Amino acid sequence: MLVSLNDNISASSRDENGKTESKSNDRITVIVDRDLYRFLKVSAAVLAILLGITAFGVGLDFRAGTSSVAQTMKEMRAETDEVKKIVEGIKQSAEEVNKNRAAIDDLKTHAGEADKRFQDTEREIDSRIVELLKRQPQGLSEQQVREMIVVTLADAFSKSKNLGDGQDPDRVVAAVRATTQPGTDAEARARKAIEADIAYATEFLNKKFTLQFVPPPLILLSASDLNAYWNGSSVHAPPQVQYLHDVTFREVSHRYIEDTVKLNFEGEPGALESSYANILAIWIRQSKPDIALKEYWLFAPGALAWLEGKDPARDQTKMPLENLRNPGQAYRNDAVLGNDPQVGHMKDIYRGFSDNGGVHINAGIPNRAFCELAQQLNFNRAEEIWLLTFQKLLPTSKFIDVANTMLEVCKDTKEQRAIHQAWSAVGVFSEPAIGFQQVQQRNPSPIQQALPPDAPSRRD
C-alpha cells in the first residue's frame, strides 16, 4: 500500500460561469496496489483457516483429556470397590480370629480342668492302692491292684459328661494308665536331657549354616523302641537316648541337611546324607568339652548295648554304633547284631535294594574319607571343608561329585593334595594323586550283610 500526505493539495473546478477556480484542501490520498490487495485477502483467509484448525485441535485435546479423566475416575472407583472388599475380608478374618481365640481359650480352660481331674485321679488311685494293699487277702501285687483301679476309674470317666460324651474308652484307659504308671519322673528326666541336646545341636548348627531354626519338638518313644529318627518335623527317640548324645545330634543334623540340599534318601545320595549327619553329629559333640572324645571317629559309644536291650548308662563296653575311621569294625560277632555291615571302599560298595540301596551301609565310604582328611589336616578344617562342599551339592550328587567339588572349593595346593589322597584311600580317585584326576567307579561285589530297609520319608 502506498500512502502520500500533501498539505495544500490543489484541486480545480469550474464555477457556474465556466471560470476555473482553484481550491486549497488538506486531505490524505490513499493509493492501493491491486496485487497487494489480493495478497492481503489471501493472507487473511489463511490466517482464518489456521485459527480454525487451532481451535479444532484444542477442542480435540480437551475432549481427549476429558475422556482420559473419566477413564481414570472409573478405574479409581473400581480400585476403591476392591479396597472395600479387602477391608471387608479383613474384618471377617478378624472376627474369625476372635472366634478362634475364644475357642482356644475355652480349650485351654477345659485342658486345665482335665489335667486337674487326672491329677486328682492319680492321688485317689495311690490312696486306694495303699488301702487295698493293706487289706487285700488275695496276695495281689501292687501292679495288679493298680491295673484294677485304672480300668474301673477309666470306665467311670468314659461315661462322665465332665469329659464329654462319646469318649473312646480305650483312649481314656490309656490316658489314665499313663498318669499312673511308675517311672514318670524318670521319663521326665530323659525328656529334659534329650531336649537339652536338641537345643544345643540347634544352636550350634544355626551358626554353621547361618540359619535361625528353633529347636524341633521331641516325641519320646517307648523304652522298648530300639530306634531314633527324624521324620521331617520332630525328633523321635526313646528315653535311653539321653545317654547317647551322638544319636540326638545326628537326628537334628538331618533337618539342616534337608533344608540345604535335600539329598535323595537312597543309593549314594542317601549314603551321603547319612554320612553328613554322622560327621555333623561328631562335630557338635567335639565342641562340647564334657562329652568330647579323643577317639572322635567313634559314633555313639554305648549304642550297641541299647540295641541289645541293655541299659546304655550301665554299659561298660561302650561299643559304638559306627566307626567312621574303620567302617565295618564297630562291632564283630555280636550275639544280636552280628557284624558291622558298613563298607569303607568302593570295591565293596553295596548295590542291592535293602537299606534303601545302602544308605547306611555305604555311608562308611565318605565317613572314612573324612577321617583320612582330618588326619592329614586337622579335625576342624576337615569339618569346614565338608560343610563348604555340602552347600554346593545337588539332590542326586554321588561320591565322585563330592570329591570333585572339594577340589573346587579349596584353592590351597596342600589341601587339594590331602583331599585327593583322602578320596583315593576309599577308591573314589585313582592313585597316585598327581594331577588330581578322578576315575570311574568300579563294579564291586556287594557285601552280604545289609540293614533292614527304611522308609524314604524317615531319616535314622
C-alpha positions as CSV (number, residue, x, y, z in Angstrom):
1,M,0.0,0.0,0.0
2,L,1.3,3.5,-1.0
3,V,0.2,6.5,1.1
4,S,1.0,10.2,0.3
5,L,0.2,13.1,2.6
6,N,0.2,16.6,1.0
7,D,-0.6,19.8,2.7
8,N,-2.5,22.3,0.5
9,I,-3.1,20.0,-2.4
10,S,-4.8,21.9,-5.2
11,A,-7.9,20.9,-7.0
12,S,-9.5,22.7,-10.0
13,S,-13.1,23.2,-10.6
14,R,-15.4,25.3,-12.7
15,D,-17.9,27.7,-11.4
16,E,-21.3,28.3,-12.8
17,N,-19.8,30.9,-15.2
18,G,-17.3,28.5,-16.6
19,K,-14.4,30.0,-15.0
20,T,-11.7,28.0,-13.5
21,E,-11.4,28.2,-9.7
22,S,-8.7,26.8,-7.6
23,K,-9.4,25.5,-4.1
24,S,-6.9,24.5,-1.4
25,N,-7.8,21.5,0.8
26,D,-5.9,19.4,3.4
27,R,-6.5,15.6,2.9
28,I,-4.9,12.1,2.7
29,T,-4.7,10.4,-0.6
30,V,-4.5,6.5,-0.4
31,I,-3.3,4.6,-3.4
32,V,-3.8,0.8,-3.1
33,D,-2.0,-1.6,-5.3
34,R,-4.3,-4.3,-6.7
35,D,-1.8,-7.1,-6.2
36,L,-1.1,-6.1,-2.7
37,Y,-4.8,-6.0,-2.1
38,R,-5.2,-9.6,-3.3
39,F,-2.3,-10.7,-1.1
40,L,-3.9,-9.2,1.9
41,K,-7.2,-11.0,1.2
42,V,-5.4,-14.4,0.8
43,S,-3.4,-13.8,3.9
44,A,-6.5,-13.0,5.9
45,A,-8.2,-16.2,4.6
46,V,-5.1,-18.4,5.5
47,L,-5.0,-16.8,9.0
48,A,-8.7,-17.6,9.5
49,I,-8.1,-21.2,8.4
50,L,-5.1,-21.6,10.8
51,L,-7.1,-20.1,13.7
52,G,-10.0,-22.5,12.9
53,I,-7.6,-25.5,12.9
54,T,-6.0,-24.5,16.2
55,A,-9.4,-24.1,17.8
56,F,-10.4,-27.5,16.5
57,G,-7.2,-29.1,17.9
58,V,-7.8,-27.5,21.2
59,G,-11.3,-28.9,21.2
60,L,-10.0,-32.4,20.4
61,D,-7.4,-32.2,23.1
62,F,-10.0,-31.1,25.6
63,R,-12.3,-33.9,24.6
64,A,-9.5,-36.4,24.8
65,G,-8.4,-35.1,28.2
66,T,-12.0,-35.2,29.4
67,S,-12.2,-38.9,28.2
68,S,-9.0,-39.8,30.0
69,V,-10.1,-38.2,33.2
70,A,-13.4,-40.1,33.0
71,Q,-11.5,-43.4,32.5
72,T,-9.1,-42.7,35.4
73,M,-12.1,-41.9,37.7
74,K,-13.7,-45.1,36.6
75,E,-10.6,-47.1,37.4
76,M,-10.3,-45.3,40.8
77,R,-13.9,-46.2,41.6
78,A,-13.1,-49.9,40.7
79,E,-10.0,-49.8,42.9
80,T,-12.0,-48.3,45.7
81,D,-14.5,-51.0,45.5
82,E,-11.7,-53.6,45.6
83,V,-10.2,-52.0,48.6
84,K,-13.6,-52.0,50.3
85,K,-13.9,-55.8,49.6
86,I,-10.4,-56.3,51.0
87,V,-11.3,-54.3,54.1
88,E,-14.5,-56.3,54.5
89,G,-12.5,-59.5,54.2
90,I,-10.0,-58.3,56.8
91,K,-12.9,-57.6,59.1
92,Q,-14.3,-61.0,58.6
93,S,-10.9,-62.6,59.2
94,A,-10.6,-60.6,62.4
95,E,-13.9,-61.9,63.5
96,E,-12.8,-65.4,62.8
97,V,-9.6,-64.9,64.7
98,N,-11.5,-63.6,67.7
99,K,-13.8,-66.6,67.5
100,N,-10.8,-69.0,67.2
101,R,-9.1,-67.2,70.1
102,A,-12.2,-67.7,72.2
103,A,-12.3,-71.3,71.2
104,I,-8.6,-71.7,72.1
105,D,-9.1,-70.1,75.5
106,D,-12.1,-72.4,76.0
107,L,-9.9,-75.4,75.1
108,K,-7.2,-74.2,77.5
109,T,-9.7,-74.0,80.3
110,H,-11.0,-77.5,79.6
111,A,-7.5,-78.8,79.3
112,G,-6.6,-77.3,82.6
113,E,-9.7,-78.8,84.2
114,A,-9.0,-82.2,82.7
115,D,-5.4,-82.0,83.9
116,K,-6.6,-81.2,87.4
117,R,-9.0,-84.1,87.3
118,F,-6.3,-86.5,86.2
119,Q,-4.0,-85.3,89.0
120,D,-6.8,-85.8,91.5
121,T,-7.4,-89.2,90.0
122,E,-3.7,-90.1,90.4
123,R,-3.8,-89.1,94.0
124,E,-7.0,-91.1,94.5
125,I,-5.5,-94.1,92.9
126,D,-2.4,-94.0,95.1
127,S,-4.6,-93.7,98.1
128,R,-6.7,-96.7,97.2
129,I,-3.7,-98.7,96.3
130,V,-2.3,-98.2,99.8
131,E,-5.6,-99.2,101.4
132,L,-6.1,-102.3,99.2
133,L,-2.5,-103.5,99.7
134,K,-3.1,-103.3,103.4
135,R,-6.5,-105.1,103.4
136,Q,-6.5,-107.3,100.3
137,P,-6.4,-111.0,101.2
138,Q,-5.5,-112.5,97.8
139,G,-1.8,-111.5,97.8
140,L,-2.1,-109.4,94.6
141,S,0.9,-107.4,93.5
142,E,0.9,-103.6,93.5
143,Q,0.8,-103.6,89.7
144,Q,-2.2,-105.9,89.6
145,V,-4.1,-103.7,92.1
146,R,-3.1,-100.6,90.1
147,E,-4.4,-102.1,86.9
148,M,-7.7,-103.0,88.5
149,I,-8.2,-99.4,89.8
150,V,-7.2,-97.9,86.5
151,V,-9.7,-99.9,84.5
152,T,-12.5,-99.1,87.0
153,L,-11.8,-95.4,87.0
154,A,-11.4,-95.2,83.2
155,D,-14.7,-96.9,82.7
156,A,-16.3,-94.3,85.0
157,F,-14.6,-91.4,83.3
158,S,-15.6,-92.6,79.8
159,K,-19.3,-92.3,80.9
160,S,-18.9,-89.0,82.6
161,K,-20.2,-85.9,81.0
162,N,-17.4,-83.9,82.5
163,L,-15.1,-85.5,79.9
164,G,-17.6,-85.2,77.1
165,D,-20.0,-87.7,75.6
166,G,-18.8,-90.4,73.2
167,Q,-15.2,-90.7,74.6
168,D,-13.3,-93.7,73.3
169,P,-13.0,-96.0,76.4
170,D,-9.6,-97.3,75.1
171,R,-8.2,-93.8,74.8
172,V,-9.5,-92.9,78.3
173,V,-7.9,-96.1,79.7
174,A,-4.6,-95.3,78.1
175,A,-4.7,-91.7,79.3
176,V,-5.5,-92.8,82.9
177,R,-2.9,-95.5,82.8
178,A,-0.2,-93.0,81.5
179,T,-0.8,-90.8,84.6
180,T,-0.5,-93.8,87.0
181,Q,2.5,-95.7,85.7
182,P,5.6,-95.8,87.8
183,G,8.7,-94.2,86.4
184,T,7.1,-90.9,85.3
185,D,9.9,-88.9,86.9
186,A,12.5,-91.0,85.0
187,E,10.8,-90.2,81.7
188,A,10.7,-86.6,82.6
189,R,14.4,-86.6,83.3
190,A,15.0,-88.3,80.0
191,R,12.9,-85.8,78.1
192,K,14.8,-82.9,79.7
193,A,18.2,-84.4,78.9
194,I,17.3,-85.1,75.2
195,E,15.7,-81.7,74.7
196,A,18.8,-80.1,76.1
197,D,20.9,-82.0,73.5
198,I,18.4,-80.9,70.8
199,A,18.7,-77.3,71.8
200,Y,22.5,-77.4,71.9
201,A,22.7,-79.0,68.4
202,T,20.2,-76.5,67.0
203,E,22.2,-73.5,68.3
204,F,25.5,-75.0,67.0
205,L,24.2,-75.8,63.5
206,N,22.3,-72.4,63.2
207,K,25.7,-70.8,63.5
208,K,27.4,-73.1,60.9
209,F,24.5,-72.9,58.4
210,T,23.6,-69.2,59.2
211,L,20.0,-70.2,59.9
212,Q,17.6,-69.3,62.7
213,F,15.7,-72.6,63.4
214,V,14.1,-73.1,66.7
215,P,14.7,-76.5,68.4
216,P,12.3,-79.1,67.0
217,P,9.9,-80.9,69.3
218,L,10.8,-84.3,70.8
219,I,8.5,-87.2,70.6
220,L,9.5,-89.5,73.4
221,L,9.1,-93.1,72.3
222,S,8.7,-96.2,74.5
223,A,11.7,-97.6,76.1
224,S,11.1,-100.8,74.1
225,D,11.7,-98.9,70.8
226,L,15.2,-99.6,69.5
227,N,15.4,-96.8,67.0
228,A,15.6,-93.0,66.8
229,Y,14.7,-90.9,63.8
230,W,13.9,-87.6,62.2
231,N,10.5,-87.6,60.4
232,G,10.8,-84.1,58.8
233,S,9.4,-82.1,61.7
234,S,10.4,-83.7,65.0
235,V,12.9,-85.9,66.7
236,H,11.7,-89.3,67.8
237,A,13.7,-91.1,70.4
238,P,13.3,-93.4,73.4
239,P,14.5,-92.5,76.9
240,Q,17.8,-94.4,76.6
241,V,19.0,-91.9,74.0
242,Q,19.6,-89.4,76.8
243,Y,22.9,-91.2,77.3
244,L,23.7,-91.4,73.6
245,H,24.3,-87.7,72.6
246,D,25.5,-88.5,69.1
247,V,22.2,-90.1,68.2
248,T,20.3,-87.0,69.1
249,F,22.8,-84.8,67.3
250,R,22.5,-86.8,64.2
251,E,18.7,-86.6,64.1
252,V,18.9,-82.8,64.4
253,S,21.5,-82.7,61.7
254,H,19.1,-84.3,59.2
255,R,16.9,-81.2,59.5
256,Y,19.7,-78.9,58.2
257,I,20.8,-81.3,55.5
258,E,17.3,-81.5,54.2
259,D,16.9,-77.7,54.3
260,T,20.2,-77.1,52.4
261,V,20.2,-79.7,49.7
262,K,17.5,-82.4,50.4
263,L,19.5,-85.3,49.0
264,N,17.6,-88.2,47.6
265,F,17.5,-90.7,50.5
266,E,18.5,-93.7,48.5
267,G,21.7,-95.1,46.9
268,E,24.8,-92.9,47.0
269,P,22.9,-89.6,47.6
270,G,21.2,-91.2,50.6
271,A,24.6,-92.6,51.9
272,L,26.0,-89.1,51.6
273,E,23.2,-87.7,53.8
274,S,23.7,-90.5,56.4
275,S,27.5,-89.7,56.4
276,Y,27.0,-86.0,56.6
277,A,24.6,-86.5,59.6
278,N,27.3,-88.6,61.3
279,I,30.0,-86.1,60.6
280,L,28.0,-83.1,61.8
281,A,27.0,-85.0,64.9
282,I,30.5,-85.7,66.0
283,W,31.4,-82.0,65.2
284,I,28.7,-81.0,67.6
285,R,29.9,-83.5,70.2
286,Q,33.6,-82.5,69.9
287,S,32.6,-78.8,70.5
288,K,31.2,-79.8,73.9
289,P,34.2,-80.4,76.3
290,D,32.2,-82.5,78.8
291,I,31.4,-85.2,76.2
292,A,34.2,-84.8,73.6
293,L,36.2,-87.9,72.8
294,K,39.8,-88.4,72.0
295,E,38.7,-91.1,69.5
296,Y,36.4,-88.7,67.7
297,W,35.8,-91.2,64.9
298,L,33.6,-93.4,67.2
299,F,30.0,-92.7,66.7
300,A,27.6,-93.2,69.7
301,P,29.7,-95.3,72.1
302,G,27.3,-97.5,74.2
303,A,24.7,-97.6,71.5
304,L,25.3,-101.3,70.9
305,A,24.1,-102.1,74.4
306,W,20.9,-100.1,73.8
307,L,20.2,-102.1,70.6
308,E,20.8,-105.3,72.5
309,G,18.1,-104.2,75.0
310,K,20.5,-103.3,77.8
311,D,20.8,-100.1,79.8
312,P,23.5,-97.9,78.0
313,A,24.0,-95.9,81.2
314,R,25.4,-99.0,82.9
315,D,27.2,-100.5,79.9
316,Q,31.0,-100.7,80.5
317,T,32.0,-101.9,77.0
318,K,30.9,-98.6,75.3
319,M,30.8,-100.4,71.9
320,P,29.9,-97.7,69.2
321,L,27.2,-97.9,66.6
322,E,29.7,-96.9,63.8
323,N,33.4,-96.5,63.4
324,L,34.0,-93.7,60.9
325,R,37.7,-94.3,60.5
326,N,37.4,-98.1,60.2
327,P,33.9,-98.9,58.7
328,G,32.9,-102.5,59.4
329,Q,34.8,-102.6,62.6
330,A,32.4,-101.0,65.1
331,Y,31.4,-104.5,66.3
332,R,32.2,-108.1,65.3
333,N,30.3,-111.3,66.1
334,D,27.7,-109.6,68.3
335,A,25.2,-112.1,69.6
336,V,22.3,-109.8,68.5
337,L,23.6,-107.7,65.6
338,G,26.3,-109.9,64.2
339,N,28.9,-108.0,62.3
340,D,29.1,-104.3,61.4
341,P,27.8,-104.2,57.8
342,Q,29.4,-100.9,56.7
343,V,31.9,-100.8,53.9
344,G,34.9,-98.4,53.6
345,H,36.0,-98.8,49.9
346,M,34.4,-98.5,46.5
347,K,35.3,-102.1,45.7
348,D,32.9,-103.3,48.4
349,I,30.1,-100.8,47.7
350,Y,26.6,-102.3,48.2
351,R,24.4,-102.2,45.2
352,G,21.3,-104.1,46.5
353,F,17.8,-102.9,47.4
354,S,17.9,-103.3,51.2
355,D,18.6,-100.3,53.4
356,N,17.3,-98.0,50.7
357,G,20.1,-99.1,48.4
358,G,22.7,-99.0,51.2
359,V,22.2,-95.5,52.7
360,H,23.7,-96.7,56.0
361,I,26.0,-99.4,54.7
362,N,27.7,-97.3,52.1
363,A,27.9,-94.2,54.4
364,G,31.2,-95.8,55.6
365,I,33.0,-94.7,52.4
366,P,32.6,-90.9,52.8
367,N,32.9,-91.4,56.6
368,R,36.4,-92.9,56.1
369,A,37.3,-90.2,53.5
370,F,36.5,-87.6,56.1
371,C,38.8,-89.2,58.7
372,E,41.6,-89.5,56.2
373,L,41.3,-85.8,55.5
374,A,41.1,-84.9,59.2
375,Q,44.3,-86.9,59.8
376,Q,46.2,-85.1,57.1
377,L,44.9,-81.6,58.0
378,N,43.0,-81.3,61.3
379,F,39.6,-82.2,62.6
380,N,38.1,-78.7,62.4
381,R,39.5,-77.8,59.0
382,A,38.2,-81.1,57.6
383,E,34.7,-80.3,59.0
384,E,34.8,-76.8,57.4
385,I,35.8,-78.2,54.0
386,W,33.0,-80.8,54.3
387,L,30.5,-78.1,55.1
388,L,31.6,-75.8,52.3
389,T,31.3,-78.7,49.9
390,F,27.9,-79.8,51.1
391,Q,26.3,-76.4,50.3
392,K,27.2,-76.8,46.6
393,L,25.8,-80.3,46.1
394,L,22.7,-81.4,44.2
395,P,19.9,-83.8,45.4
396,T,21.4,-86.5,43.1
397,S,25.1,-86.0,43.9
398,K,27.3,-89.0,44.3
399,F,30.7,-89.7,46.0
400,I,32.7,-88.6,42.9
401,D,30.7,-85.3,42.8
402,V,31.6,-84.6,46.4
403,A,35.3,-85.3,45.9
404,N,35.5,-83.1,42.8
405,T,33.6,-80.3,44.5
406,M,36.0,-80.3,47.4
407,L,38.9,-79.8,45.0
408,E,37.0,-76.8,43.5
409,V,36.2,-75.1,46.9
410,C,39.8,-75.5,48.1
411,K,42.4,-73.4,46.3
412,D,45.3,-74.3,48.5
413,T,47.6,-76.9,46.8
414,K,48.4,-78.7,50.1
415,E,44.7,-79.1,50.9
416,Q,43.9,-80.2,47.4
417,R,46.5,-82.9,47.6
418,A,45.2,-84.0,51.0
419,I,41.6,-84.2,49.6
420,H,42.8,-86.3,46.6
421,Q,44.6,-88.7,48.9
422,A,41.6,-89.0,51.2
423,W,39.2,-89.9,48.4
424,S,41.9,-92.1,46.8
425,A,42.1,-94.1,50.0
426,V,38.4,-95.1,49.6
427,G,38.7,-95.9,45.9
428,V,36.9,-92.8,44.5
429,F,40.0,-91.3,43.0
430,S,42.8,-93.2,41.3
431,E,46.3,-93.2,42.7
432,P,48.8,-91.5,42.7
433,A,47.5,-88.0,43.4
434,I,49.4,-86.3,40.6
435,G,47.1,-84.2,38.5
436,F,44.1,-84.9,40.8
437,Q,42.4,-87.0,38.1
438,Q,39.3,-88.9,39.0
439,V,38.3,-92.4,37.7
440,Q,35.0,-94.0,37.1
441,Q,33.5,-96.1,39.9
442,R,34.4,-99.7,39.7
443,N,31.9,-102.5,39.7
444,P,32.3,-104.1,43.1
445,S,30.9,-107.3,44.6
446,P,28.1,-106.5,47.1
447,I,28.5,-107.4,50.7
448,Q,26.3,-110.0,52.2
449,Q,25.1,-108.1,55.3
450,A,22.6,-105.4,55.0
451,L,20.5,-103.3,57.4
452,P,16.7,-103.6,57.0
453,P,15.2,-101.0,54.5
454,D,14.0,-97.7,55.9
455,A,11.1,-95.6,54.7
456,P,12.4,-92.8,52.5
457,S,10.5,-90.2,54.5
458,R,12.3,-91.1,57.7
459,R,15.9,-90.4,58.4
460,D,17.5,-92.7,61.0
